Amino acid sequence: MTDPARETGDVDAADGVSADGGVADAETVDPTADEPELDRGLIEAWAAKMITNPDRAYRASFYVATIFFLVTTLFPFYWLFVVAMTPRNNLSDVGLLLPAGFNPAAFIEIFTTLPFHRYVFNSFLIATIATVAVLLVGSLAGYVFGRLRFRGRNVMLLLVLVTSFFPPAAFFIPLNRLFNTNIDVLRPLISAGSLYNTPYAIFIPLSAIFLPLSIFILMTFYSQIPDGLEDAARVEGTTRIGALFRVIVPLSAPGVATAGVLTFISVYNEYFFSSLMTDGRPGSWAPMLEGILRFQGEFAVQYNLMAAASIVAVLPVAILVVVAQEKIVSGLTTGAVKE
Amino acid sequence: MASVKLEGITKRYEDVTAVDDMNLEIRDGEFVTFVGPSGCGKSTTMETIAGLTLPTEGTIEIGGRDVTDLPPKDRGISMVFQNIALFPHMDVYDNISFGLRLRKYDQEEVDRRVAEAADIVQLEGMMDRMPKEMSGGQRQRVAIARAIVRNPGAFLMDEPLANLDAELRVHMRTQLQRLHRELDTTIIYVTHDQAQAMTMSDRIAVINGGVLQQVAPPLECYNEPKNLFVAGFIGSPAMNFIEGQVIDGGFESEYTQIDFDPETHGVTPGQEITVGVRPEDVFLEEDARKASSPTKAFDAVVDVLEPMGKEMNAYLLFDRDVEASAEGRGEGQLLINLTPDTEIQEGDDVRIVMDRENVHLFDRASGDAITHSLE
């Protein structure tokens, strides 16, 4: 069964599989094969096996889907790496799988030509502050919406959620003008008296935009904690807020982790406000995104440095997700079904 | 240790009055049980004492201090919950010491008190277990330890035994009584199970529809119920009720007649009343000497017999034509207790007498008791 005829038979069978692969096979197989079983080409035999043993088919399709998904998501990162490793002069020859040359120095160059670490730090700080603020405010709001009954609760919840339906760009012009206005009260806090070129200009609007989603996630989780536990905490000696942070929040850890990571990633990756609310200098709290764009000069675009910077910028988020992964997975699934 | 005083406590939700003008004084060290059917307001009353719910009207004093507007943590009470409510993310030690740590006791004091409380409820050596690794009874004991460790003025217990299986419940019941004796603390206990109320309490507060019906020692509630509700709720199996009216020289219903002098018992002929008699106060005619003062005999038919071992319950019908009601004991039906060796068959005709000393009369319009004895 190892003769080359098998191969042609396979090709025929694959080509005419819907028409009548059986006939195509019969013409190509050697005369010794009287048994109809043996007439079949590899693909047909494979299909027959799948029909008798569907578990194999499911497993096979699982691997196909998984590999497809992994390739489509991970290949861009690999290609970024290929581009980053390619020396600047060879960029026009950059291949699909292998770099045209070997230049790991790009990963150092991004920190020497620009203070790229400062950009990443800015972004990291802004995302961290926004996450803490969103979790804090979102916890209080989630507690109120999830655990208290009062008149107008649904209307208020809807109002909160509606803010997340607006395109963020709609807020940009008024916010930008507001942040460029000098407010005397702020002068002792911020040298210029305006919020432009400060981390606040990015984290305030982004916190507000991503807050409703967190409120919604936290609300679902907090509403599932039995009343008895909160009552017990209050009798034992906490206030309502104390019970929230000592009992309800720890028991909702997967929900808090999910809301926190989603917020962090959203703020860290955000493009629109991040690129417009500062003048782009690292000292003006310009975020990581501006850093990457800085490698695009007036006369030359240093694609290899942009690629290297992109990889470095992804690392903090990747680490965060790996660390919080277990909680997030259980958060995304249990939130939906837990009674 | 502290006394608890409720004055005019009323709790109204939008259109329901859960608790209506409740007045109650609980003495220092007393074990008082709130008992009543579900939804009667007993848990709401307890929550207002704990401070988890604020009353619409009225004041609460604990240990002579007005605590009506204080948050739960400042009331000097502790509570055991129906669903036990241990913090699932903390081990036994952290659960028990939660309140102490919040109050910033120093570590040695916390350790000493936790050890003491664990010793009382026999939880030594389980300090680092998580609640989900423990049995129902053990969790309940942790919850009790958490309640006693702070040495509070009063314990509030909201159906603490409801989620335990029958055997464990009886065991924990005696444990709680022993605990009360050892600690000598005020305990307010909520249950819908009149057996728990009867066995443990110094006094029972029977509540129905948000209104306090009777507050008295268990036996007084049993022997001298203040109204029809208490008479029917306390005691198992429940009291028999026969509806009828006062006539000259006694009481008459469709199937029975009892002789007494209406005037000495404060009723007037023509008044609609209900006679109540407990199953153990009705006897077969041949056992009439067991009654200290038998009434005259009535005819009845044995419907169903329930041998219980130490006694036998017999469901009687006053007449063969009476339809046995599917929903509880209806008019014309009577439940009596017999000794297990009584020679009797289902379907037998019997003659029965009641013990006049334990026949209760209730005014049907108001439900209030008129007398608890016809002697």
Chai-1 contact restraints between the chains, C-beta under 6 A:
chainA,res_idxA,chainB,res_idxB,connection_type,confidence,min_distance_angstrom,max_distance_angstrom,comment,restraint_id
A,G228,B,F81,contact,1.0,0.0,6.0,A-B,restraint_1
A,G228,B,N83,contact,1.0,0.0,6.0,A-B,restraint_2
A,G228,B,A85,contact,1.0,0.0,6.0,A-B,restraint_3
A,L229,B,A85,contact,1.0,0.0,6.0,A-B,restraint_4
A,D231,B,L52,contact,1.0,0.0,6.0,A-B,restraint_5
A,A232,B,A85,contact,1.0,0.0,6.0,A-B,restraint_6
A,R234,B,P72,contact,1.0,0.0,6.0,A-B,restraint_7
A,V235,B,A50,contact,1.0,0.0,6.0,A-B,restraint_8
A,V235,B,P72,contact,1.0,0.0,6.0,A-B,restraint_9
A,V235,B,M79,contact,1.0,0.0,6.0,A-B,restraint_10
A,E236,B,F98,contact,1.0,0.0,6.0,A-B,restraint_11
A,E236,B,G99,contact,1.0,0.0,6.0,A-B,restraint_12
A,G237,B,K73,contact,1.0,0.0,6.0,A-B,restraint_13
A,G237,B,G99,contact,1.0,0.0,6.0,A-B,restraint_14
A,G237,B,L102,contact,1.0,0.0,6.0,A-B,restraint_15
A,G237,B,R103,contact,1.0,0.0,6.0,A-B,restraint_16
A,V247,B,F87,contact,1.0,0.0,6.0,A-B,restraint_17
A,P250,B,H89,contact,1.0,0.0,6.0,A-B,restraint_18
A,L251,B,H89,contact,1.0,0.0,6.0,A-B,restraint_19
